[in-house]
Amino acid sequence: MSPPSHEALASCLACVRRALAADGMFVFDLMTRRGFRDGDHWDRFDEFRTPTLFPAPGVVSALHDAGWARVWMASIDDLRTPVTDPEQFDRICFVAVGT
């Protein structure tokens, strides 16, 4: 099985957008590149799933393309305040609002 592509991400986000009310809100988190790394090496961990890195700007663009009117990145501790550099965090939340 091949890893998820940008097209698969875009398709997933479009499905979520269609499923929510016009003014609905969608919040989810993804690991950043920093979250995959520890110093100068990659941490190995065993899981049933395969982690895939989608660069944050591409996720924001895919959310806009899917029809979300307002999109921002935030830390999990403060979803209201936009984050400009997601790589300062191990995980970043994406907040998307329909209208």
Secondary structure, 3 states (H helix, E strand, C coil): CCCCCHHHHHHHHHHHHHHCCCCCEEEEEEECHHHHEECCEECCCCCCCCCCCCCHHHHHHHHHHCCCCEEEEEECCECCCCCCCHHHCCEEEEEEECC
